[in-house]
Amino acid sequence: MIKTRKYFGTDGIRGKVGEDPITPEFVLKLGWAVGKVLANGRNKVLIGKDTRISGYMLESALEAGLSAAGVDVHLLGPIPTPAIAFLTHDLGAQAGIVISASHNPYYDNGIKFFSHDGSKLADNIELHIENHLKQTIQTVDSAKLGKAIRVEDAKLRYVNFCKSTIPKSFHLEGLKIILDCANGATYNIAPSLFSELGANLTLLGTKPNGLNINKDCGSTHLDILQKTVLSEKADLGIAFDGDGDRVLMVDNLGEIVDGDELLFLLTQHGIKKGHIKGGIVGTAMSNLGLELAIKELGLDFIRTSVGDRYVNETLQSKNWQLGGESSGHIISRRLTKTGDGIIIALQILEAIQTSGLSLHAAKKAMKKFPQTLINIPVENPLVVMGNTKIKKAIQEAEFLLKDRGRILLRPSGTESVIRVMVEGSELSEVQTIANKLAEIVKVSAK
């Protein structure tokens, strides 16, 4: 049985910059520990990052720690998380390191890792790294110190890989797209790629300054994208998150197309192409409408705990190809081993182009159940979740809802919030129950 990890969460190590563990001192030692566990001896480790100002500091600390362990560091600069996964394997590195807090604000940051084949680290490897963190750093002999090397063609390699996932005849000419890059890691790669494919682009969130990543833009803030799609009379809008592993869309009517709907469209297309067999993996947050629609297509549907690592683990164990989350973190194991916003966007565009339908018309094939999600900031989510008043309130709400829907309260794996999700056949009932539960959580957290 795997022991509890102190630092690693569901998506690496994350926190507020300047507070333990996201400090230069800790990250220096983390770099050394990773070097000892994943690349013992003169091997190479890749480091990429998103556009947060703290990325410079953390990159330097990791570089110093890895060098002290005798490991060469190959620096990728600002680049999407899935690009780092791809390049780790493509360049024959022993590990890839991502400096990013994904969809979080700029003052948060995190460190996550990919193994040599581009997949996320197993729990036992993360525990092994934590054990090394308890040791004193021992610097290798000066002649064996690691070097730092800038990878000049990293972006080109990744763009070529993205293009390899679609037919050579595929193009976007005649399509007007609003592209929101969240002032994050996709800010120059995505516009370049979509322009090369012929799209008529209007750009949002492509001017990062270190502080504006995810700020009122990207997949977590779709208001401006929706308004721009309508004002520009665009065919659709595409929004990535800060590190580029998630994607959401907006159709020509300004309606949001979430991860569940995108996953359904990919499933439909995959069946037609012969890529999808067995089943699809969702999470506890996946809309009930997705589950029913997948089953109508003749496939199984399995829910996992929230978190792309759990989706990926289930896909791997079942030998299935496709799964994802409502947030837009979708994994197509036929193409990648991690979520990739750009590649999933391309697959969706290919799917609707093949169908001859607009995004709005295509998504109608799946009927979503009304769902309300409320995030409540709390200091200690786990303690609040154990409150007996909250447990009682959930039981009472479930009794009211009966078999007409679902209720889920859970602590976030990436933020200090409790997420209240209520889903059912009637929107008014769903909203009333969600608001009542949210108020009880707020009172219990005081």
C-alpha positions as a Markdown table, in Angstrom:
| # | Residue | x | y | z |
|---|---|---|---|---|
| 1 | Met | 0.0 | 0.0 | 0.0 |
| 2 | Ile | 1.4 | 3.4 | -1.0 |
| 3 | Lys | 2.1 | 5.7 | 2.0 |
| 4 | Thr | 0.6 | 9.2 | 2.1 |
| 5 | Arg | 2.6 | 11.8 | 0.3 |
| 6 | Lys | 3.3 | 15.0 | 2.1 |
| 7 | Tyr | 3.9 | 17.3 | -0.9 |
| 8 | Phe | 2.5 | 15.7 | -4.0 |
| 9 | Gly | -1.2 | 16.2 | -4.7 |
| 10 | Thr | -3.4 | 15.1 | -7.6 |
| 11 | Asp | -1.4 | 17.2 | -10.0 |
| 12 | Gly | 2.2 | 17.6 | -8.7 |
| 13 | Ile | 3.2 | 20.1 | -6.0 |
| 14 | Arg | 1.2 | 23.4 | -6.0 |
| 15 | Gly | 0.8 | 26.4 | -3.7 |
| 16 | Lys | 1.2 | 30.1 | -3.2 |
| 17 | Val | 4.6 | 31.5 | -4.3 |
| 18 | Gly | 6.8 | 32.3 | -1.3 |
| 19 | Glu | 4.9 | 30.0 | 1.0 |
| 20 | Asp | 6.1 | 26.4 | 1.7 |
| 21 | Pro | 6.5 | 24.4 | -0.4 |
| 22 | Ile | 6.7 | 26.9 | -3.4 |
| 23 | Thr | 9.9 | 28.6 | -2.2 |
| 24 | Pro | 13.4 | 28.8 | -3.8 |
| 25 | Glu | 14.9 | 26.7 | -1.0 |
| 26 | Phe | 12.4 | 23.8 | -1.3 |
| 27 | Val | 12.4 | 23.8 | -5.1 |
| 28 | Leu | 16.3 | 23.7 | -5.2 |
| 29 | Lys | 16.2 | 20.6 | -3.0 |
| 30 | Leu | 13.3 | 19.2 | -5.1 |
| 31 | Gly | 15.4 | 19.5 | -8.2 |
| 32 | Trp | 18.3 | 17.6 | -6.5 |
| 33 | Ala | 15.9 | 14.9 | -5.3 |
| 34 | Val | 14.4 | 14.5 | -8.7 |
| 35 | Gly | 17.8 | 14.3 | -10.3 |
| 36 | Lys | 18.8 | 11.5 | -7.9 |
| 37 | Val | 15.6 | 9.5 | -8.4 |
| 38 | Leu | 14.8 | 10.0 | -12.1 |
| 39 | Ala | 18.1 | 10.7 | -13.7 |
| 40 | Asn | 20.9 | 9.4 | -11.5 |
| 41 | Gly | 24.1 | 9.9 | -13.5 |
| 42 | Arg | 24.7 | 12.3 | -16.4 |
| 43 | Asn | 21.4 | 12.2 | -18.1 |
| 44 | Lys | 19.0 | 15.0 | -19.2 |
| 45 | Val | 15.9 | 16.5 | -17.8 |
| 46 | Leu | 13.7 | 19.0 | -19.6 |
| 47 | Ile | 12.2 | 22.0 | -17.9 |
| 48 | Gly | 9.3 | 24.0 | -19.3 |
| 49 | Lys | 7.0 | 26.6 | -17.8 |
| 50 | Asp | 4.0 | 28.8 | -18.3 |
| 51 | Thr | 4.1 | 32.6 | -18.3 |
| 52 | Arg | 4.0 | 33.4 | -14.5 |
| 53 | Ile | 6.6 | 35.8 | -13.3 |
| 54 | Ser | 7.6 | 33.3 | -10.6 |
| 55 | Gly | 8.6 | 30.8 | -13.3 |
| 56 | Tyr | 12.0 | 32.5 | -13.7 |
| 57 | Met | 12.8 | 32.0 | -10.0 |
| 58 | Leu | 11.6 | 28.4 | -9.8 |
| 59 | Glu | 13.3 | 27.5 | -13.1 |
| 60 | Ser | 16.6 | 28.7 | -11.7 |
| 61 | Ala | 16.2 | 26.8 | -8.4 |
| 62 | Leu | 15.3 | 23.6 | -10.2 |
| 63 | Glu | 18.2 | 24.0 | -12.6 |
| 64 | Ala | 20.7 | 24.5 | -9.7 |
| 65 | Gly | 19.3 | 21.4 | -7.8 |
| 66 | Leu | 19.5 | 19.2 | -10.9 |
| 67 | Ser | 23.0 | 20.4 | -11.7 |
| 68 | Ala | 24.1 | 19.6 | -8.1 |
| 69 | Ala | 22.8 | 16.0 | -8.8 |
| 70 | Gly | 24.9 | 15.8 | -11.9 |
| 71 | Val | 22.1 | 16.1 | -14.4 |
| 72 | Asp | 22.0 | 18.1 | -17.6 |
| 73 | Val | 19.1 | 20.5 | -17.9 |
| 74 | His | 17.4 | 21.3 | -21.2 |
| 75 | Leu | 15.4 | 24.5 | -21.0 |
| 76 | Leu | 12.2 | 24.8 | -23.1 |
| 77 | Gly | 11.0 | 28.2 | -22.0 |
| 78 | Pro | 7.3 | 29.1 | -21.9 |
| 79 | Ile | 5.5 | 26.2 | -23.6 |
| 80 | Pro | 2.3 | 24.2 | -23.0 |
| 81 | Thr | 2.3 | 21.3 | -20.5 |
| 82 | Pro | 1.4 | 18.7 | -23.1 |
| 83 | Ala | 4.4 | 19.9 | -25.3 |
| 84 | Ile | 6.7 | 19.1 | -22.4 |
| 85 | Ala | 5.2 | 15.6 | -22.1 |
| 86 | Phe | 5.7 | 15.1 | -25.9 |
| 87 | Leu | 9.3 | 16.5 | -25.9 |
| 88 | Thr | 10.4 | 14.4 | -22.9 |
| 89 | His | 9.8 | 11.3 | -25.0 |
| 90 | Asp | 10.8 | 12.9 | -28.3 |
| 91 | Leu | 14.2 | 14.2 | -27.1 |
| 92 | Gly | 15.0 | 11.0 | -25.1 |
| 93 | Ala | 15.0 | 12.7 | -21.7 |
| 94 | Gln | 14.8 | 10.8 | -18.4 |
| 95 | Ala | 12.1 | 13.2 | -17.1 |
| 96 | Gly | 10.2 | 16.4 | -18.0 |
| 97 | Ile | 9.4 | 19.1 | -15.4 |
| 98 | Val | 6.5 | 21.6 | -15.7 |
| 99 | Ile | 6.5 | 24.8 | -13.8 |
| 100 | Ser | 2.8 | 25.8 | -13.8 |
| 101 | Ala | -0.3 | 26.1 | -11.6 |
| 102 | Ser | -2.5 | 25.6 | -14.6 |
| 103 | His | -5.7 | 27.6 | -14.3 |
| 104 | Asn | -4.8 | 29.2 | -10.9 |
| 105 | Pro | -4.0 | 32.9 | -10.5 |
| 106 | Tyr | -0.4 | 34.2 | -11.2 |
| 107 | Tyr | 0.5 | 34.2 | -7.5 |
| 108 | Asp | 0.2 | 30.5 | -7.3 |
| 109 | Asn | 2.7 | 28.1 | -9.0 |
| 110 | Gly | 3.5 | 24.5 | -9.0 |
| 111 | Ile | 5.9 | 21.7 | -10.2 |
| 112 | Lys | 4.8 | 18.6 | -11.9 |
| 113 | Phe | 6.6 | 15.8 | -13.7 |
| 114 | Phe | 6.6 | 13.5 | -16.6 |
| 115 | Ser | 8.5 | 10.2 | -16.8 |
| 116 | His | 10.7 | 9.3 | -19.8 |
| 117 | Asp | 7.7 | 8.2 | -21.9 |
| 118 | Gly | 5.7 | 11.3 | -21.4 |
| 119 | Ser | 3.3 | 9.9 | -18.8 |
| 120 | Lys | 2.7 | 11.2 | -15.3 |
| 121 | Leu | 4.8 | 9.8 | -12.4 |
| 122 | Ala | 3.5 | 6.8 | -10.5 |
| 123 | Asp | 2.6 | 7.3 | -6.8 |
| 124 | Asn | 5.6 | 5.2 | -5.7 |
| 125 | Ile | 8.0 | 7.4 | -7.7 |
| 126 | Glu | 6.6 | 10.5 | -6.1 |
| 127 | Leu | 7.0 | 8.9 | -2.7 |
| 128 | His | 10.6 | 8.0 | -3.6 |
| 129 | Ile | 11.3 | 11.7 | -4.4 |
| 130 | Glu | 9.8 | 12.8 | -1.1 |
| 131 | Asn | 12.1 | 10.4 | 0.8 |
| 132 | His | 15.1 | 12.0 | -0.9 |
| 133 | Leu | 13.8 | 15.4 | 0.3 |
| 134 | Lys | 14.6 | 14.3 | 3.8 |
| 135 | Gln | 18.2 | 13.9 | 3.0 |
| 136 | Thr | 21.0 | 16.4 | 2.9 |
| 137 | Ile | 22.0 | 17.7 | -0.6 |
| 138 | Gln | 25.3 | 16.1 | -1.6 |
| 139 | Thr | 26.7 | 17.9 | -4.6 |
| 140 | Val | 28.6 | 15.8 | -7.2 |
| 141 | Asp | 32.2 | 16.5 | -8.0 |
| 142 | Ser | 32.7 | 19.7 | -10.0 |
| 143 | Ala | 33.7 | 17.8 | -13.1 |
| 144 | Lys | 30.4 | 16.0 | -13.0 |
| 145 | Leu | 28.0 | 18.9 | -12.4 |
| 146 | Gly | 25.1 | 19.2 | -14.9 |
| 147 | Lys | 25.0 | 21.7 | -17.7 |
| 148 | Ala | 22.1 | 23.9 | -18.8 |
| 149 | Ile | 21.2 | 23.9 | -22.5 |
| 150 | Arg | 18.5 | 25.9 | -24.3 |
| 151 | Val | 16.4 | 23.8 | -26.7 |
| 152 | Glu | 16.0 | 26.2 | -29.7 |
| 153 | Asp | 13.6 | 24.1 | -31.8 |
| 154 | Ala | 11.2 | 23.0 | -29.0 |
| 155 | Lys | 8.2 | 24.9 | -30.3 |
| 156 | Leu | 8.7 | 23.8 | -33.9 |
| 157 | Arg | 8.9 | 20.1 | -32.8 |
| 158 | Tyr | 5.7 | 20.4 | -30.9 |
| 159 | Val | 3.8 | 22.2 | -33.7 |
| 160 | Asn | 4.8 | 19.6 | -36.2 |
| 161 | Phe | 3.6 | 16.9 | -33.8 |
| 162 | Cys | 0.2 | 18.7 | -33.4 |
| 163 | Lys | -0.1 | 18.8 | -37.2 |
| 164 | Ser | 0.7 | 15.1 | -37.5 |
| 165 | Thr | -2.5 | 14.3 | -35.5 |
| 166 | Ile | -4.8 | 15.6 | -38.3 |
| 167 | Pro | -5.1 | 14.6 | -42.0 |
| 168 | Lys | -2.7 | 16.4 | -44.4 |
| 169 | Ser | -5.7 | 17.7 | -46.3 |
| 170 | Phe | -7.2 | 19.3 | -43.2 |
| 171 | His | -7.5 | 23.1 | -43.2 |
| 172 | Leu | -9.4 | 25.9 | -41.6 |
| 173 | Glu | -9.8 | 28.3 | -44.5 |
| 174 | Gly | -13.0 | 30.2 | -44.4 |
| 175 | Leu | -13.5 | 29.6 | -40.7 |
| 176 | Lys | -13.6 | 32.7 | -38.4 |
| 177 | Ile | -12.3 | 31.7 | -34.9 |
| 178 | Ile | -11.8 | 33.7 | -31.8 |
| 179 | Leu | -8.8 | 32.3 | -29.9 |
| 180 | Asp | -8.3 | 32.9 | -26.2 |
| 181 | Cys | -4.9 | 31.7 | -24.9 |
| 182 | Ala | -5.4 | 32.9 | -21.3 |
| 183 | Asn | -2.2 | 34.9 | -21.4 |
| 184 | Gly | -0.5 | 31.6 | -20.8 |
| 185 | Ala | 1.7 | 28.9 | -22.4 |
| 186 | Thr | -0.2 | 28.7 | -25.7 |
| 187 | Tyr | 0.1 | 32.4 | -26.4 |
| 188 | Asn | 2.4 | 32.2 | -29.4 |
| 189 | Ile | 2.1 | 28.5 | -30.5 |
| 190 | Ala | -1.7 | 28.3 | -30.9 |
| 191 | Pro | -2.1 | 31.5 | -33.0 |
| 192 | Ser | 0.8 | 30.4 | -35.2 |
| 193 | Leu | -0.6 | 26.9 | -35.8 |
| 194 | Phe | -4.2 | 27.9 | -36.4 |
| 195 | Ser | -3.1 | 30.7 | -38.8 |
| 196 | Glu | -0.9 | 28.3 | -40.7 |
| 197 | Leu | -4.0 | 26.1 | -41.1 |
| 198 | Gly | -5.8 | 29.0 | -42.7 |
| 199 | Ala | -8.1 | 30.2 | -40.0 |
| 200 | Asn | -9.2 | 33.8 | -39.8 |
| 201 | Leu | -8.3 | 34.6 | -36.2 |
| 202 | Thr | -9.2 | 37.2 | -33.6 |
| 203 | Leu | -6.9 | 36.9 | -30.6 |
| 204 | Leu | -7.5 | 37.2 | -26.9 |
| 205 | Gly | -5.2 | 36.6 | -24.0 |
| 206 | Thr | -2.0 | 36.6 | -26.1 |
| 207 | Lys | -0.1 | 39.3 | -24.3 |
| 208 | Pro | 1.3 | 37.8 | -21.1 |
| 209 | Asn | 3.1 | 40.0 | -18.7 |
| 210 | Gly | 3.8 | 37.5 | -15.9 |
| 211 | Leu | 0.8 | 38.7 | -13.8 |
| 212 | Asn | -2.2 | 38.4 | -16.1 |
| 213 | Ile | -2.3 | 34.6 | -16.7 |
| 214 | Asn | -5.9 | 33.4 | -16.4 |
| 215 | Lys | -7.0 | 36.9 | -15.4 |
| 216 | Asp | -10.5 | 37.3 | -16.8 |
| 217 | Cys | -9.6 | 35.2 | -19.8 |
| 218 | Gly | -9.0 | 31.6 | -20.8 |
| 219 | Ser | -11.1 | 28.5 | -20.2 |
| 220 | Thr | -12.0 | 29.6 | -16.6 |
| 221 | His | -13.4 | 33.0 | -17.7 |
| 222 | Leu | -15.4 | 32.7 | -20.9 |
| 223 | Asp | -17.5 | 35.9 | -20.7 |
| 224 | Ile | -15.3 | 38.0 | -23.0 |
| 225 | Leu | -14.9 | 35.2 | -25.5 |
| 226 | Gln | -18.6 | 34.7 | -25.7 |
| 227 | Lys | -19.2 | 38.4 | -26.3 |
| 228 | Thr | -16.4 | 38.6 | -28.9 |
| 229 | Val | -17.7 | 35.6 | -30.8 |
| 230 | Leu | -21.1 | 37.3 | -31.1 |
| 231 | Ser | -19.7 | 40.8 | -31.9 |
| 232 | Glu | -17.4 | 39.5 | -34.5 |
| 233 | Lys | -20.0 | 37.1 | -35.9 |
| 234 | Ala | -17.4 | 34.3 | -35.6 |
| 235 | Asp | -18.0 | 30.6 | -36.3 |
| 236 | Leu | -16.8 | 29.6 | -32.9 |
| 237 | Gly | -14.4 | 30.5 | -30.1 |
| 238 | Ile | -11.6 | 28.4 | -28.5 |
| 239 | Ala | -10.3 | 28.9 | -25.0 |
| 240 | Phe | -7.2 | 27.3 | -23.4 |
| 241 | Asp | -6.2 | 27.4 | -19.8 |
| 242 | Gly | -2.9 | 28.8 | -18.5 |
| 243 | Asp | -0.8 | 25.8 | -19.2 |
| 244 | Gly | -2.6 | 24.6 | -22.3 |
| 245 | Asp | -3.8 | 21.1 | -21.2 |
| 246 | Arg | -7.5 | 22.1 | -21.2 |
| 247 | Val | -9.8 | 23.5 | -23.8 |
| 248 | Leu | -13.4 | 24.8 | -23.9 |
| 249 | Met | -15.3 | 26.2 | -26.8 |
| 250 | Val | -18.1 | 28.7 | -27.6 |
| 251 | Asp | -20.4 | 28.2 | -30.5 |
| 252 | Asn | -21.6 | 30.8 | -33.0 |
| 253 | Leu | -24.6 | 31.7 | -30.7 |
| 254 | Gly | -22.2 | 32.4 | -27.9 |
| 255 | Glu | -23.2 | 29.3 | -26.0 |
| 256 | Ile | -20.4 | 27.4 | -24.0 |
| 257 | Val | -19.5 | 24.0 | -25.2 |
| 258 | Asp | -17.9 | 22.3 | -22.2 |
| 259 | Gly | -15.7 | 19.3 | -21.7 |
| 260 | Asp | -18.6 | 16.8 | -21.5 |
| 261 | Glu | -20.0 | 18.0 | -24.9 |
| 262 | Leu | -16.5 | 18.0 | -26.5 |
| 263 | Leu | -15.9 | 14.5 | -25.2 |
| 264 | Phe | -19.2 | 13.3 | -26.7 |
| 265 | Leu | -18.4 | 14.9 | -30.1 |
| 266 | Leu | -15.0 | 13.2 | -30.1 |
| 267 | Thr | -16.6 | 9.9 | -29.2 |
| 268 | Gln | -19.1 | 10.2 | -32.1 |
| 269 | His | -16.3 | 11.0 | -34.5 |
| 270 | Gly | -14.0 | 8.3 | -33.1 |
| 271 | Ile | -16.7 | 5.6 | -33.6 |
| 272 | Lys | -17.1 | 6.7 | -37.3 |
| 273 | Lys | -13.3 | 6.6 | -37.8 |
| 274 | Gly | -13.0 | 3.2 | -36.0 |
| 275 | His | -10.8 | 4.6 | -33.2 |
| 276 | Ile | -13.2 | 4.1 | -30.2 |
| 277 | Lys | -14.0 | 0.7 | -28.7 |
| 278 | Gly | -15.0 | -0.5 | -25.3 |
| 279 | Gly | -15.9 | 2.6 | -23.4 |
| 280 | Ile | -15.4 | 6.2 | -22.3 |
| 281 | Val | -14.0 | 7.5 | -19.0 |
| 282 | Gly | -15.5 | 10.5 | -17.2 |
| 283 | Thr | -15.4 | 11.7 | -13.6 |
| 284 | Ala | -17.8 | 12.2 | -10.7 |
| 285 | Met | -18.4 | 15.7 | -12.1 |
| 286 | Ser | -19.4 | 14.5 | -15.6 |
| 287 | Asn | -22.9 | 15.4 | -16.7 |
| 288 | Leu | -25.5 | 12.7 | -16.5 |
| 289 | Gly | -26.4 | 13.6 | -20.0 |
| 290 | Leu | -23.0 | 12.5 | -21.2 |
| 291 | Glu | -23.3 | 9.1 | -19.5 |
| 292 | Leu | -26.7 | 8.4 | -21.1 |
| 293 | Ala | -25.5 | 9.6 | -24.6 |
| 294 | Ile | -22.4 | 7.4 | -24.5 |
| 295 | Lys | -24.5 | 4.4 | -23.5 |
| 296 | Glu | -26.9 | 5.1 | -26.4 |
| 297 | Leu | -23.8 | 4.9 | -28.7 |
| 298 | Gly | -23.3 | 1.4 | -27.4 |
| 299 | Leu | -20.3 | 2.1 | -25.2 |
| 300 | Asp | -19.6 | 1.6 | -21.5 |
| 301 | Phe | -19.1 | 4.7 | -19.3 |
| 302 | Ile | -17.0 | 4.7 | -16.2 |
| 303 | Arg | -16.7 | 7.5 | -13.6 |
| 304 | Thr | -13.5 | 8.1 | -11.7 |
| 305 | Ser | -12.5 | 10.5 | -9.0 |
| 306 | Val | -11.9 | 14.1 | -10.2 |
| 307 | Gly | -8.4 | 14.5 | -11.7 |
| 308 | Asp | -6.9 | 13.7 | -15.0 |
| 309 | Arg | -4.5 | 11.3 | -13.5 |
| 310 | Tyr | -7.4 | 9.1 | -12.4 |
| 311 | Val | -9.0 | 9.3 | -15.9 |
| 312 | Asn | -5.7 | 8.3 | -17.4 |
| 313 | Glu | -5.1 | 5.4 | -15.0 |
| 314 | Thr | -8.5 | 4.0 | -15.8 |
| 315 | Leu | -8.0 | 4.4 | -19.6 |
| 316 | Gln | -4.7 | 2.6 | -19.3 |
| 317 | Ser | -6.1 | -0.3 | -17.1 |
| 318 | Lys | -9.1 | -0.8 | -19.4 |
| 319 | Asn | -7.1 | -0.3 | -22.6 |
| 320 | Trp | -9.6 | 2.4 | -23.7 |
| 321 | Gln | -8.8 | 5.4 | -25.8 |
| 322 | Leu | -10.8 | 8.4 | -24.7 |
| 323 | Gly | -11.8 | 10.1 | -21.4 |
| 324 | Gly | -12.0 | 13.5 | -19.8 |
| 325 | Glu | -13.4 | 16.1 | -17.5 |
| 326 | Ser | -16.1 | 18.7 | -17.7 |
| 327 | Ser | -13.4 | 21.3 | -17.3 |
| 328 | Gly | -12.0 | 20.5 | -20.8 |
| 329 | His | -9.1 | 18.3 | -19.7 |
| 330 | Ile | -9.6 | 15.5 | -22.3 |
| 331 | Ile | -7.2 | 12.7 | -23.0 |
| 332 | Ser | -7.0 | 10.8 | -26.3 |
| 333 | Arg | -4.5 | 8.0 | -25.6 |
| 334 | Arg | -4.5 | 7.3 | -29.3 |
| 335 | Leu | -2.6 | 10.6 | -29.7 |
| 336 | Thr | -1.1 | 11.6 | -26.4 |
| 337 | Lys | -0.6 | 10.4 | -22.8 |
| 338 | Thr | -1.9 | 13.6 | -21.2 |
| 339 | Gly | -4.5 | 16.3 | -21.8 |
| 340 | Asp | -3.6 | 18.5 | -24.7 |
| 341 | Gly | -5.9 | 21.5 | -25.4 |
| 342 | Ile | -4.5 | 22.3 | -28.9 |
| 343 | Ile | -4.7 | 18.7 | -30.1 |
| 344 | Ile | -8.2 | 18.2 | -28.8 |
| 345 | Ala | -9.3 | 21.5 | -30.4 |
| 346 | Leu | -8.0 | 20.3 | -33.7 |
| 347 | Gln | -9.8 | 17.0 | -33.3 |
| 348 | Ile | -13.1 | 18.8 | -32.6 |
| 349 | Leu | -12.6 | 21.0 | -35.7 |
| 350 | Glu | -11.9 | 17.9 | -37.8 |
| 351 | Ala | -15.0 | 16.2 | -36.3 |
| 352 | Ile | -17.4 | 19.1 | -37.1 |
| 353 | Gln | -15.8 | 19.6 | -40.5 |
| 354 | Thr | -16.4 | 16.0 | -41.4 |
| 355 | Ser | -20.0 | 16.1 | -40.1 |
| 356 | Gly | -20.8 | 19.2 | -42.1 |
| 357 | Leu | -22.5 | 20.7 | -39.0 |
| 358 | Ser | -21.8 | 23.8 | -37.1 |
| 359 | Leu | -20.5 | 23.4 | -33.5 |
| 360 | His | -23.9 | 24.5 | -32.2 |
| 361 | Ala | -25.8 | 21.9 | -34.3 |
| 362 | Ala | -23.3 | 19.1 | -33.6 |
| 363 | Lys | -23.5 | 19.5 | -29.8 |
| 364 | Lys | -27.3 | 19.2 | -29.8 |
| 365 | Ala | -27.0 | 15.4 | -30.2 |
| 366 | Met | -26.2 | 15.2 | -26.5 |
| 367 | Lys | -28.8 | 16.5 | -24.0 |
| 368 | Lys | -27.3 | 17.9 | -20.9 |
| 369 | Phe | -29.0 | 17.8 | -17.5 |
| 370 | Pro | -29.1 | 21.2 | -15.7 |
| 371 | Gln | -26.1 | 21.4 | -13.4 |
| 372 | Thr | -24.9 | 24.0 | -10.9 |
| 373 | Leu | -21.4 | 24.2 | -9.6 |
| 374 | Ile | -20.5 | 26.6 | -6.7 |
| 375 | Asn | -16.9 | 27.0 | -5.4 |
| 376 | Ile | -16.6 | 28.1 | -1.8 |
| 377 | Pro | -13.2 | 29.3 | -0.6 |
| 378 | Val | -12.3 | 27.7 | 2.8 |
| 379 | Glu | -9.0 | 27.6 | 4.8 |
| 380 | Asn | -9.1 | 23.8 | 5.4 |
| 381 | Pro | -11.4 | 22.0 | 3.0 |
| 382 | Leu | -10.9 | 18.5 | 4.5 |
| 383 | Val | -11.9 | 19.7 | 8.0 |
| 384 | Val | -15.0 | 21.5 | 6.7 |
| 385 | Met | -16.0 | 18.4 | 4.8 |
| 386 | Gly | -16.1 | 16.4 | 8.0 |
| 387 | Asn | -18.7 | 18.7 | 9.6 |
| 388 | Thr | -21.8 | 16.8 | 10.7 |
| 389 | Lys | -24.1 | 19.7 | 9.7 |
| 390 | Ile | -22.9 | 19.4 | 6.1 |
| 391 | Lys | -23.3 | 15.7 | 6.0 |
| 392 | Lys | -26.8 | 16.0 | 7.3 |
| 393 | Ala | -27.6 | 18.7 | 4.8 |
| 394 | Ile | -26.4 | 16.5 | 1.9 |
| 395 | Gln | -28.6 | 13.6 | 3.1 |
| 396 | Glu | -31.7 | 15.9 | 3.3 |
| 397 | Ala | -30.9 | 17.3 | -0.2 |
| 398 | Glu | -30.5 | 13.8 | -1.6 |
| 399 | Phe | -33.9 | 12.8 | -0.2 |
| 400 | Leu | -35.5 | 15.8 | -1.9 |
| 401 | Leu | -33.9 | 15.1 | -5.2 |
| 402 | Lys | -34.5 | 11.3 | -5.0 |
| 403 | Asp | -33.6 | 9.7 | -8.4 |
| 404 | Arg | -34.0 | 12.9 | -10.4 |
| 405 | Gly | -30.3 | 13.9 | -10.2 |
| 406 | Arg | -27.0 | 13.8 | -8.3 |
| 407 | Ile | -25.3 | 15.8 | -5.5 |
| 408 | Leu | -21.5 | 16.0 | -5.0 |
| 409 | Leu | -19.5 | 18.0 | -2.5 |
| 410 | Arg | -15.8 | 17.6 | -2.7 |
| 411 | Pro | -12.6 | 19.5 | -1.8 |
| 412 | Ser | -10.6 | 20.7 | -4.8 |
| 413 | Gly | -7.3 | 18.9 | -5.4 |
| 414 | Thr | -5.7 | 22.2 | -6.7 |
| 415 | Glu | -7.3 | 25.0 | -4.7 |
| 416 | Ser | -8.5 | 25.7 | -1.1 |
| 417 | Val | -12.1 | 25.5 | -2.1 |
| 418 | Ile | -15.0 | 23.1 | -1.6 |
| 419 | Arg | -17.0 | 22.4 | -4.8 |
| 420 | Val | -20.7 | 22.0 | -4.5 |
| 421 | Met | -22.3 | 20.3 | -7.6 |
| 422 | Val | -26.0 | 19.6 | -8.0 |
| 423 | Glu | -27.5 | 18.1 | -11.1 |
| 424 | Gly | -31.0 | 17.2 | -11.9 |
| 425 | Ser | -33.9 | 17.3 | -14.4 |
| 426 | Glu | -35.2 | 20.7 | -13.3 |
| 427 | Leu | -32.9 | 23.8 | -13.3 |
| 428 | Ser | -34.8 | 25.7 | -10.6 |
| 429 | Glu | -34.7 | 22.8 | -8.1 |
| 430 | Val | -31.0 | 22.2 | -8.9 |
| 431 | Gln | -30.2 | 25.9 | -8.2 |
| 432 | Thr | -32.2 | 26.0 | -5.0 |
| 433 | Ile | -30.5 | 22.9 | -3.6 |
| 434 | Ala | -27.0 | 24.1 | -4.6 |
| 435 | Asn | -27.4 | 27.5 | -3.1 |
| 436 | Lys | -28.7 | 26.1 | 0.2 |
| 437 | Leu | -25.8 | 23.6 | 0.4 |
| 438 | Ala | -23.3 | 26.4 | -0.4 |
| 439 | Glu | -24.7 | 28.6 | 2.4 |
| 440 | Ile | -24.3 | 25.7 | 4.9 |
| 441 | Val | -20.7 | 25.1 | 3.8 |
| 442 | Lys | -19.9 | 28.9 | 4.2 |
| 443 | Val | -21.4 | 29.0 | 7.7 |
| 444 | Ser | -19.7 | 25.7 | 8.7 |
| 445 | Ala | -16.3 | 27.1 | 7.5 |
| 446 | Lys | -16.4 | 30.1 | 9.8 |
